[in-house]
Amino acid sequence: MSQPDDSLEPNVIDDEMLQKAVEEQWPEDIRRLATSEGYDFKDVTELQLSFRNILQIDNLWQFESLTKLQLDNNIIEKIEALESLVHLVWLDLSFNNIEVIEGLDNLVKLQDLSLYNNRISKIENMDTLRELQVFSIGKNNLTTLENVVYLRRFKNLHSLNLTGNPFCDEEQYMLFVVAHLPGLVYLDFKLIPDTTREVAISNYQYLTDLLENEEAEALAQLEEKQAQQKELEYYKTAFVEHLNGPFLFDSLYAEDTEAAKLASLPGVDELLQEYRKDFVSICENLFNFCLNEHEKREAEVSDFREGLHEVLTANQEEGKRIILDFENRNKTRLDEIHRASSHDTAESMRAEYNEDILQLSETLMTLEMQMVDQLEELIKEFERNIAVITSTFAENVQGIMTQCRDLENRHHEKLLEISISTLEKSLNDELDEELPDDVREFLVDKNTIVDMVNKSHNIRLLKISMQECDILLNVYHWEASVKEKVRNVYGDGTQMGLPQVAGTPLGKSLPNLCWRLLFCSQDPNKPAGSLLGLNLFRHSKMRLTEIATVSKRFFSTSMISRSSWITQ
């Protein structure tokens, strides 16, 4: 276990320490370049913070790309502040003062972990490290071999170091570990002999078989739970959670004490069974209808995305064709300008070239505007379609929920008849069966029994209406959010991802750019082949090549930006 250096103050990780650590691991020439241009920690993939008397892990959130981290030989007491290091593959926390394994949940890519020489007494809290291959936890305070059983969940684990823990002194230590971790290749830095593996399997066959059965059962339960959760999430997106089966019906009577008392009246039980059967049947119809409508909504969105993809792809391909055609036509134009025999000839040729560039920009802009028109029409059609789908869905839901209310009203009328009839028999002492005392308490007069039945009835009607309201609000929210998302991405040229130059869309700024580049000040008395003319030629060629590249990038980036929503 690490001991603090009495001559040094305990440290936390700050920017100064991080900058120094990054500098130390770079060659001198790269270090000078980085110093002049500044550091960007998010690009660093490896970081060594060993032997720095660090007491607390902190301030590592900037290292988004880190894959290897060394924090060994410090005085760290707690594993923390590693949540953002999601790409970490290799982590060394050996020779510290850590007592509990924790704070590793987000490190799902971790393959190599060292906790050697700490104060850990239990292997735990590592469930998410499914990629773990090498694990060193030697020289800690592990006293029971049951800790090894926890490691069975790591199917890729092939190298394990446990040496120096108290349980290593047990006679059956090696055989127990090898038997319970059949995929292990190296234990305590030594290759496991085949003879040892055979003896281990033979000695612990009964226990490992029991464990395998328990693990298989636990896995089956987990898969079932995940499937149920996935199904529930699907039902939520279809707005039908708790509509398949008697869930809604049972909720009508939940916490309704009056209904529970009324159920004891003669004939009410049979009435309830009939009501339940009919109500559940209506709910099943609503459930199936909503699922079908969900599929329609998903299909409509899918068709819209496919339409977007077709429009954007066609636009991109046409843009590439236009630019390629421009390049092919003008491959030798700059060379011809350079070889022109006089300034007038060069000026004339540059004018022709500029005319071609102006035409190119107009063509690109026209193409872009055509695409904008196509997208606008596609969006309008999509909005009309989802409005019809939402409206149809809402009307049908209201109709089905009206059936539920009608069924509740008919049930209420029959229940009221039974209650009044039972009251009259009770007052005349003509009841054929004994009723519970709490039921007899409300069989006093007609107003009391009617109020009780009506109160229960109103509660159920309210719950039915609340369920209807939830479904309708969900579908209206879906419609609004989809429309908003589409308009946010495709609402205008800027949001559609049109590249800009100095705040102006590329199609509009391209002619002026080319004009400035081609018609830089030049002495008209000097021939085009002069030094000044040559410099102009070189500068123009370089800048025009850059413009062509930008034009290509215009279509590719525009496509990527606008297509990002399609894949979401």
C-alpha positions as CSV (number, residue, x, y, z in Angstrom):
1,M,0.0,0.0,0.0
2,S,1.2,3.4,-0.9
3,Q,2.6,5.6,1.9
4,P,2.6,9.5,1.5
5,D,6.0,11.2,1.2
6,D,6.3,13.2,4.4
7,S,8.3,15.8,2.5
8,L,5.5,16.5,0.0
9,E,2.1,17.9,0.4
10,P,-0.8,15.8,-0.9
11,N,-1.9,16.9,-4.4
12,V,-5.1,17.0,-6.4
13,I,-5.0,17.0,-10.2
14,D,-5.0,20.5,-11.5
15,D,-4.4,22.1,-15.0
16,E,-0.7,22.8,-14.2
17,M,0.0,19.1,-13.3
18,L,-1.9,17.9,-16.4
19,Q,0.0,20.3,-18.7
20,K,3.3,19.2,-17.3
21,A,2.4,15.5,-17.6
22,V,1.4,15.9,-21.2
23,E,4.6,17.8,-22.0
24,E,6.8,15.1,-20.4
25,Q,5.5,12.3,-22.6
26,W,6.0,14.2,-25.9
27,P,9.3,14.5,-27.9
28,E,11.0,17.8,-27.8
29,D,10.0,19.0,-31.3
30,I,6.4,18.2,-30.7
31,R,6.5,19.8,-27.3
32,R,7.8,23.1,-28.7
33,L,5.1,23.1,-31.4
34,A,2.4,22.3,-28.8
35,T,3.6,25.0,-26.5
36,S,3.4,27.6,-29.3
37,E,-0.1,26.6,-30.5
38,G,-1.6,25.6,-27.1
39,Y,-2.8,22.3,-25.7
40,D,-5.9,20.5,-26.5
41,F,-6.4,17.8,-23.9
42,K,-9.3,16.2,-25.8
43,D,-6.8,14.8,-28.3
44,V,-4.5,13.1,-25.7
45,T,-4.8,9.3,-25.7
46,E,-2.3,8.4,-23.0
47,L,-1.6,10.1,-19.7
48,Q,0.9,9.2,-16.9
49,L,0.3,10.7,-13.5
50,S,2.5,8.3,-11.4
51,F,4.5,9.2,-8.3
52,R,2.9,12.7,-7.9
53,N,1.5,12.3,-4.3
54,I,-2.1,12.6,-5.7
55,L,-4.7,12.3,-3.0
56,Q,-7.8,12.9,-5.1
57,I,-8.7,12.1,-8.7
58,D,-10.2,15.2,-10.4
59,N,-10.2,17.4,-13.5
60,L,-9.9,14.6,-16.1
61,W,-13.1,15.4,-17.9
62,Q,-11.2,17.2,-20.7
63,F,-9.5,14.0,-21.8
64,E,-12.3,12.8,-24.0
65,S,-10.1,10.5,-26.1
66,L,-8.0,9.0,-23.3
67,T,-7.4,5.2,-23.7
68,K,-4.5,4.7,-21.2
69,L,-4.3,6.2,-17.7
70,Q,-1.6,5.7,-15.1
71,L,-2.4,6.8,-11.6
72,D,-0.1,4.3,-9.8
73,N,2.1,5.1,-6.8
74,N,0.1,7.9,-5.3
75,I,-2.0,8.2,-2.1
76,I,-5.4,8.0,-3.8
77,E,-8.1,6.9,-1.3
78,K,-11.2,6.7,-3.6
79,I,-11.9,5.8,-7.3
80,E,-13.9,8.8,-8.6
81,A,-14.2,11.4,-11.4
82,L,-13.6,8.9,-14.2
83,E,-17.1,9.1,-15.6
84,S,-16.1,11.0,-18.8
85,L,-13.3,8.6,-19.8
86,V,-15.5,6.3,-21.7
87,H,-12.8,5.2,-24.2
88,L,-10.4,4.1,-21.5
89,V,-8.9,0.6,-22.2
90,W,-6.0,0.5,-19.7
91,L,-6.1,1.8,-16.1
92,D,-3.4,1.5,-13.5
93,L,-4.4,2.4,-9.9
94,S,-1.8,0.2,-8.2
95,F,0.1,1.3,-5.1
96,N,-2.6,3.6,-3.6
97,N,-4.8,3.6,-0.5
98,I,-8.1,2.5,-2.1
99,E,-10.5,0.5,0.1
100,V,-13.5,0.1,-2.1
101,I,-13.9,-0.8,-5.8
102,E,-16.3,1.9,-7.2
103,G,-16.7,4.6,-9.8
104,L,-15.9,2.3,-12.8
105,D,-19.4,2.0,-14.2
106,N,-18.8,4.1,-17.4
107,L,-15.6,2.4,-18.3
108,V,-17.3,-0.2,-20.5
109,K,-14.3,-0.5,-22.9
110,L,-11.8,-1.3,-20.1
111,Q,-9.6,-4.3,-20.9
112,D,-6.7,-4.0,-18.4
113,L,-7.2,-2.9,-14.8
114,S,-4.6,-2.9,-12.0
115,L,-5.6,-2.4,-8.4
116,Y,-2.5,-4.1,-7.0
117,N,-1.3,-3.1,-3.6
118,N,-4.3,-1.3,-2.1
119,R,-6.6,-1.9,0.8
120,I,-9.5,-3.7,-0.9
121,S,-11.3,-6.4,1.0
122,K,-14.1,-7.3,-1.6
123,I,-14.3,-7.6,-5.4
124,E,-17.4,-5.8,-6.4
125,N,-19.0,-3.0,-8.5
126,M,-17.4,-4.1,-11.7
127,D,-20.5,-5.5,-13.5
128,T,-20.2,-3.1,-16.5
129,L,-16.6,-4.1,-17.3
130,R,-17.6,-6.8,-19.8
131,E,-14.5,-6.3,-21.9
132,L,-12.0,-7.0,-19.0
133,Q,-9.1,-9.2,-20.1
134,V,-6.4,-8.5,-17.5
135,F,-7.0,-7.9,-13.8
136,S,-4.4,-7.4,-11.1
137,I,-5.7,-7.1,-7.5
138,G,-2.8,-8.8,-5.7
139,K,-1.5,-7.6,-2.3
140,N,-4.9,-6.4,-1.0
141,N,-7.0,-7.6,1.9
142,L,-9.1,-10.3,0.2
143,T,-9.7,-13.0,2.8
144,T,-12.4,-15.3,1.3
145,L,-12.1,-17.3,-2.0
146,E,-15.8,-16.4,-2.7
147,N,-14.5,-13.2,-4.1
148,V,-13.2,-15.2,-7.1
149,V,-16.7,-16.4,-8.0
150,Y,-17.6,-12.7,-8.8
151,L,-15.1,-12.8,-11.6
152,R,-17.0,-15.5,-13.5
153,R,-19.0,-12.8,-15.2
154,F,-15.9,-11.6,-17.2
155,K,-15.9,-14.1,-20.1
156,N,-12.9,-12.5,-21.7
157,L,-10.7,-12.6,-18.6
158,H,-7.5,-14.5,-19.3
159,S,-4.9,-13.0,-17.0
160,L,-5.4,-12.6,-13.2
161,N,-3.1,-11.7,-10.4
162,L,-4.2,-12.4,-6.8
163,T,-0.8,-13.0,-5.2
164,G,-0.2,-11.5,-1.8
165,N,-3.8,-11.6,-0.6
166,P,-4.6,-13.5,2.7
167,F,-6.6,-16.2,0.9
168,C,-3.6,-17.2,-1.2
169,D,-2.3,-19.1,1.8
170,E,-5.2,-21.6,1.7
171,E,-4.3,-25.0,0.5
172,Q,-6.9,-25.2,-2.3
173,Y,-6.3,-21.6,-3.5
174,M,-5.0,-22.4,-7.0
175,L,-7.4,-25.3,-7.7
176,F,-10.4,-23.2,-6.5
177,V,-9.5,-20.2,-8.8
178,V,-8.7,-22.4,-11.8
179,A,-11.9,-24.4,-11.4
180,H,-14.2,-21.4,-11.1
181,L,-12.5,-19.4,-13.9
182,P,-12.2,-21.9,-16.7
183,G,-11.2,-19.3,-19.3
184,L,-8.2,-18.2,-17.3
185,V,-4.8,-18.7,-19.0
186,Y,-2.4,-17.0,-16.6
187,L,-2.7,-16.9,-12.8
188,D,-0.3,-14.8,-10.7
189,F,2.0,-14.3,-13.7
190,K,2.3,-18.0,-14.5
191,L,0.8,-20.1,-17.2
192,I,-1.8,-22.5,-15.8
193,P,-0.6,-26.1,-16.5
194,D,-3.2,-28.5,-18.1
195,T,-2.7,-31.0,-15.3
196,T,-3.6,-28.3,-12.8
197,R,-6.7,-27.5,-14.8
198,E,-7.8,-31.1,-15.0
199,V,-7.4,-31.7,-11.2
200,A,-9.3,-28.4,-10.5
201,I,-12.2,-29.3,-12.7
202,S,-12.4,-32.8,-11.2
203,N,-12.3,-31.5,-7.6
204,Y,-14.9,-28.8,-8.0
205,Q,-17.2,-30.3,-10.7
206,Y,-20.2,-30.4,-8.4
207,L,-19.9,-26.8,-7.2
208,T,-19.2,-25.4,-10.7
209,D,-22.2,-27.3,-12.1
210,L,-24.4,-25.7,-9.5
211,L,-23.0,-22.3,-10.3
212,E,-23.6,-22.8,-14.0
213,N,-27.2,-23.8,-13.4
214,E,-27.7,-20.7,-11.2
215,E,-26.1,-18.5,-13.7
216,A,-28.2,-19.9,-16.5
217,E,-31.3,-19.3,-14.5
218,A,-30.3,-15.8,-13.6
219,L,-29.4,-15.1,-17.3
220,A,-32.8,-16.4,-18.4
221,Q,-34.5,-14.1,-15.8
222,L,-32.5,-11.2,-16.9
223,E,-33.3,-11.8,-20.6
224,E,-37.0,-12.1,-19.8
225,K,-36.9,-8.9,-17.8
226,Q,-35.1,-7.1,-20.6
227,A,-37.6,-8.4,-23.1
228,Q,-40.4,-7.2,-20.9
229,Q,-38.8,-3.8,-20.5
230,K,-38.2,-3.5,-24.3
231,E,-41.8,-4.5,-24.9
232,L,-43.0,-1.9,-22.4
233,E,-40.9,0.8,-24.1
234,Y,-42.5,-0.1,-27.4
235,Y,-45.9,0.1,-25.9
236,K,-45.1,3.5,-24.5
237,T,-44.1,4.8,-28.0
238,A,-47.4,3.4,-29.2
239,F,-49.3,5.1,-26.3
240,V,-50.8,1.7,-25.2
241,E,-49.0,0.9,-22.0
242,H,-51.2,-1.0,-19.6
243,L,-54.0,-1.3,-22.1
244,N,-53.4,-5.0,-23.0
245,G,-55.4,-7.1,-20.5
246,P,-57.3,-6.0,-17.4
247,F,-54.9,-3.2,-16.2
248,L,-57.2,-0.3,-17.0
249,F,-60.2,-2.1,-15.6
250,D,-58.4,-3.0,-12.3
251,S,-57.2,0.6,-12.0
252,L,-60.9,1.8,-12.1
253,Y,-61.5,0.0,-8.8
254,A,-58.1,0.6,-7.2
255,E,-58.5,2.4,-3.8
256,D,-62.3,2.7,-4.3
257,T,-63.6,1.5,-0.9
258,E,-67.2,2.2,-1.8
259,A,-66.9,-0.2,-4.8
260,A,-65.4,-2.9,-2.6
261,K,-68.4,-2.7,-0.2
262,L,-70.9,-2.7,-3.1
263,A,-69.3,-5.8,-4.5
264,S,-70.7,-7.7,-1.4
265,L,-74.3,-7.1,-2.5
266,P,-76.2,-10.1,-3.9
267,G,-75.8,-10.3,-7.7
268,V,-73.1,-7.7,-7.9
269,D,-70.2,-10.2,-8.3
270,E,-71.8,-11.7,-11.5
271,L,-72.5,-8.2,-12.8
272,L,-68.8,-7.3,-12.2
273,Q,-67.6,-10.4,-14.0
274,E,-69.7,-9.5,-17.1
275,Y,-68.6,-5.9,-16.9
276,R,-64.9,-6.9,-16.6
277,K,-65.1,-9.2,-19.6
278,D,-66.7,-6.6,-21.9
279,F,-64.4,-3.8,-20.7
280,V,-61.3,-5.8,-21.2
281,S,-62.5,-6.7,-24.7
282,I,-62.8,-3.0,-25.6
283,C,-59.4,-2.3,-24.2
284,E,-57.9,-5.1,-26.3
285,N,-59.5,-3.5,-29.4
286,L,-58.0,-0.1,-28.4
287,F,-54.6,-1.8,-27.8
288,N,-54.5,-3.4,-31.2
289,F,-55.8,-0.3,-32.9
290,C,-53.1,1.9,-31.3
291,L,-50.4,-0.6,-32.2
292,N,-51.5,-0.6,-35.9
293,E,-51.6,3.2,-35.9
294,H,-48.1,3.3,-34.4
295,E,-46.9,1.2,-37.3
296,K,-48.5,3.7,-39.7
297,R,-46.8,6.6,-38.0
298,E,-43.4,4.9,-38.1
299,A,-44.0,4.0,-41.8
300,E,-44.8,7.7,-42.6
301,V,-41.7,9.0,-40.9
302,S,-39.6,6.3,-42.6
303,D,-41.1,7.2,-46.0
304,F,-40.3,10.9,-45.3
305,R,-36.7,10.1,-44.4
306,E,-36.3,8.0,-47.5
307,G,-37.7,10.9,-49.6
308,L,-35.3,13.3,-48.0
309,H,-32.4,10.9,-48.8
310,E,-33.4,10.7,-52.4
311,V,-33.7,14.4,-52.8
312,L,-30.4,15.2,-51.1
313,T,-28.5,12.4,-52.9
314,A,-29.8,13.5,-56.3
315,N,-28.8,17.1,-55.5
316,Q,-25.3,16.1,-54.4
317,E,-24.7,13.9,-57.4
318,E,-25.9,16.6,-59.8
319,G,-23.7,19.2,-58.0
320,K,-20.7,16.9,-58.3
321,R,-21.4,16.4,-62.0
322,I,-21.6,20.2,-62.6
323,I,-18.3,20.9,-60.8
324,L,-16.5,18.1,-62.5
325,D,-17.7,19.3,-65.9
326,F,-16.4,22.8,-65.0
327,E,-13.1,21.4,-64.0
328,N,-12.8,19.4,-67.2
329,R,-13.6,22.4,-69.4
330,N,-11.0,24.6,-67.6
331,K,-8.1,22.2,-67.0
332,T,-5.7,24.1,-69.4
333,R,-7.2,27.6,-69.1
334,L,-4.8,28.9,-66.5
335,D,-1.8,27.6,-68.4
336,E,-3.1,29.3,-71.5
337,I,-3.4,32.6,-69.6
338,H,0.1,32.2,-68.4
339,R,1.4,31.7,-71.9
340,A,-0.5,34.6,-73.4
341,S,1.6,36.8,-75.6
342,S,0.1,40.1,-74.4
343,H,-1.8,41.6,-71.5
344,D,-4.9,42.2,-73.7
345,T,-5.0,38.5,-74.7
346,A,-4.5,37.4,-71.0
347,E,-7.2,39.9,-69.9
348,S,-9.6,38.5,-72.5
349,M,-9.0,35.0,-71.5
350,R,-9.4,35.8,-67.8
351,A,-12.7,37.5,-68.7
352,E,-13.9,34.3,-70.3
353,Y,-12.8,32.3,-67.3
354,N,-14.6,34.6,-65.0
355,E,-17.7,34.3,-67.0
356,D,-17.5,30.5,-66.6
357,I,-17.1,30.9,-62.9
358,L,-20.1,33.2,-62.7
359,Q,-22.1,30.7,-64.6
360,L,-21.0,27.9,-62.3
361,S,-22.1,29.9,-59.2
362,E,-25.5,30.6,-60.8
363,T,-25.9,27.0,-61.7
364,L,-25.0,25.8,-58.2
365,M,-27.4,28.4,-56.7
366,T,-30.2,27.3,-59.0
367,L,-29.6,23.7,-58.1
368,E,-29.7,24.6,-54.4
369,M,-32.9,26.5,-54.8
370,Q,-34.5,23.6,-56.7
371,M,-33.6,21.4,-53.8
372,V,-35.1,23.9,-51.3
373,D,-38.3,23.8,-53.3
374,Q,-38.4,20.0,-53.4
375,L,-37.7,19.8,-49.6
376,E,-40.4,22.4,-48.9
377,E,-43.0,20.4,-50.9
378,L,-41.9,17.2,-49.2
379,I,-42.2,18.7,-45.8
380,K,-45.6,20.1,-46.5
381,E,-46.8,16.8,-47.8
382,F,-45.4,15.1,-44.7
383,E,-47.1,17.5,-42.3
384,R,-50.4,17.0,-44.1
385,N,-50.0,13.3,-43.8
386,I,-49.2,13.2,-40.1
387,A,-52.0,15.7,-39.4
388,V,-54.4,13.2,-41.1
389,I,-52.9,10.3,-39.2
390,T,-53.1,12.1,-35.9
391,S,-56.7,13.3,-36.5
392,T,-57.9,9.8,-37.5
393,F,-56.2,8.3,-34.5
394,A,-57.7,10.8,-32.1
395,E,-61.2,10.3,-33.6
396,N,-61.0,6.5,-33.3
397,V,-59.6,6.7,-29.7
398,Q,-62.4,9.0,-28.7
399,G,-64.9,6.6,-30.2
400,I,-63.5,3.5,-28.4
401,M,-63.3,5.4,-25.1
402,T,-66.9,6.4,-25.6
403,Q,-67.7,2.7,-25.7
404,C,-65.9,2.3,-22.3
405,R,-68.0,5.1,-20.8
406,D,-71.2,3.7,-22.3
407,L,-70.4,0.3,-20.8
408,E,-69.7,2.0,-17.4
409,N,-73.0,3.9,-17.6
410,R,-74.9,0.6,-18.2
411,H,-73.1,-1.1,-15.4
412,H,-73.9,1.8,-13.2
413,E,-77.6,1.6,-13.9
414,K,-77.7,-2.1,-13.2
415,L,-75.6,-1.7,-10.0
416,L,-78.0,1.1,-8.8
417,E,-81.0,-1.2,-9.4
418,I,-79.4,-4.0,-7.4
419,S,-78.4,-1.6,-4.6
420,I,-81.9,-0.1,-4.2
421,S,-83.5,-3.5,-4.4
422,T,-81.1,-4.8,-1.7
423,L,-81.9,-1.8,0.4
424,E,-85.6,-2.4,0.2
425,K,-85.2,-6.1,1.1
426,S,-83.0,-5.1,4.0
427,L,-85.5,-2.7,5.4
428,N,-88.2,-5.3,5.0
429,D,-85.9,-8.0,6.5
430,E,-86.2,-10.1,3.4
431,L,-82.6,-10.7,2.6
432,D,-81.7,-14.3,2.0
433,E,-78.1,-14.0,3.1
434,E,-76.1,-12.2,5.7
435,L,-74.1,-9.1,4.7
436,P,-70.9,-7.8,6.4
437,D,-71.4,-5.2,9.0
438,D,-69.7,-2.4,7.0
439,V,-72.1,-3.1,4.1
440,R,-75.2,-3.0,6.4
441,E,-74.0,0.4,7.6
442,F,-74.8,2.1,4.3
443,L,-78.1,0.2,3.8
444,V,-79.9,2.9,5.7
445,D,-81.9,4.9,3.2
446,K,-82.1,5.5,-0.5
447,N,-80.1,8.8,-0.6
448,T,-77.2,7.2,1.1
449,I,-77.0,4.2,-1.2
450,V,-77.5,6.3,-4.3
451,D,-74.8,8.8,-3.3
452,M,-72.4,5.9,-2.6
453,V,-73.1,4.3,-6.0
454,N,-72.8,7.6,-7.8
455,K,-69.5,8.5,-6.1
456,S,-68.0,5.2,-7.2
457,H,-69.4,5.7,-10.7
458,N,-67.9,9.2,-11.1
459,I,-64.5,8.0,-10.0
460,R,-64.5,5.3,-12.7
461,L,-65.7,7.8,-15.4
462,L,-62.9,10.2,-14.4
463,K,-60.3,7.5,-14.7
464,I,-61.6,6.5,-18.1
465,S,-61.4,10.1,-19.3
466,M,-57.9,10.5,-17.8
467,Q,-56.7,7.5,-19.8
468,E,-58.3,9.0,-23.0
469,C,-56.7,12.3,-22.3
470,D,-53.2,10.8,-21.8
471,I,-53.5,9.0,-25.2
472,L,-54.6,12.1,-27.0
473,L,-52.0,14.3,-25.4
474,N,-49.3,11.8,-26.4
475,V,-50.2,11.7,-30.0
476,Y,-50.6,15.5,-30.3
477,H,-47.2,15.9,-28.6
478,W,-45.7,13.4,-31.1
479,E,-47.2,15.4,-34.1
480,A,-45.9,18.7,-32.7
481,S,-42.4,17.4,-31.9
482,V,-42.0,15.7,-35.3
483,K,-43.1,18.9,-37.1
484,E,-40.8,21.1,-34.9
485,K,-37.8,18.8,-35.5
486,V,-38.3,18.8,-39.3
487,R,-38.7,22.6,-39.4
488,N,-35.7,23.2,-37.1
489,V,-33.5,21.2,-39.5
490,Y,-35.1,22.2,-42.8
491,G,-36.8,25.5,-42.0
492,D,-34.5,27.8,-44.0
493,G,-31.3,27.8,-46.0
494,T,-29.1,28.5,-43.1
495,Q,-30.6,25.7,-41.0
496,M,-30.4,23.3,-43.9
497,G,-26.7,23.5,-43.8
498,L,-25.9,25.8,-46.7
499,P,-22.2,26.7,-46.4
500,Q,-21.4,30.4,-46.0
501,V,-18.5,32.7,-46.7
502,A,-18.3,35.8,-44.5
503,G,-22.0,35.3,-43.5
504,T,-23.2,35.0,-47.1
505,P,-24.3,31.7,-48.7
506,L,-21.6,30.2,-50.9
507,G,-23.7,30.4,-54.1
508,K,-24.0,34.2,-53.8
509,S,-20.5,34.9,-52.6
510,L,-18.7,32.7,-55.1
511,P,-18.8,35.2,-58.1
512,N,-17.4,38.1,-56.0
513,L,-14.7,35.8,-54.6
514,C,-13.6,34.7,-58.0
515,W,-13.7,38.3,-59.3
516,R,-11.4,39.5,-56.5
517,L,-9.0,36.6,-57.1
518,L,-8.8,37.0,-60.9
519,F,-8.7,40.7,-61.1
520,C,-6.0,41.6,-58.5
521,S,-4.2,44.9,-59.3
522,Q,-1.8,44.3,-62.2
523,D,0.3,46.7,-64.2
524,P,-1.3,46.8,-67.6
525,N,2.0,47.9,-69.2
526,K,3.7,44.6,-68.2
527,P,3.1,41.5,-70.3
528,A,1.2,38.6,-68.8
529,G,4.4,36.5,-68.8
530,S,6.2,39.0,-66.5
531,L,7.1,38.2,-62.9
532,L,4.0,40.1,-61.7
533,G,1.9,38.2,-64.1
534,L,3.5,34.9,-63.0
535,N,2.8,35.7,-59.4
536,L,-0.8,36.5,-60.3
537,F,-1.1,33.3,-62.2
538,R,0.3,31.2,-59.3
539,H,-1.9,33.0,-56.7
540,S,-5.0,32.7,-58.9
541,K,-4.4,29.0,-59.6
542,M,-3.9,28.2,-55.9
543,R,-7.0,30.2,-54.9
544,L,-9.2,28.8,-57.7
545,T,-8.2,25.3,-56.8
546,E,-9.2,26.1,-53.2
547,I,-12.6,27.4,-54.5
548,A,-13.1,24.2,-56.4
549,T,-12.3,22.2,-53.3
550,V,-14.7,24.3,-51.3
551,S,-17.4,23.8,-53.9
552,K,-17.0,20.1,-53.7
553,R,-17.1,20.3,-49.9
554,F,-20.2,22.4,-50.2
555,F,-22.2,19.5,-51.5
556,S,-20.6,16.9,-49.3
557,T,-21.0,18.8,-46.1
558,S,-24.4,20.1,-47.1
559,M,-25.4,16.5,-47.6
560,I,-24.0,15.3,-44.3
561,S,-25.5,18.1,-42.3
562,R,-29.0,17.7,-43.8
563,S,-28.8,13.9,-43.7
564,S,-27.9,13.7,-40.1
565,W,-31.6,14.0,-39.1
566,I,-32.5,11.1,-41.5
567,T,-30.4,8.6,-39.5
568,Q,-31.7,9.7,-36.1
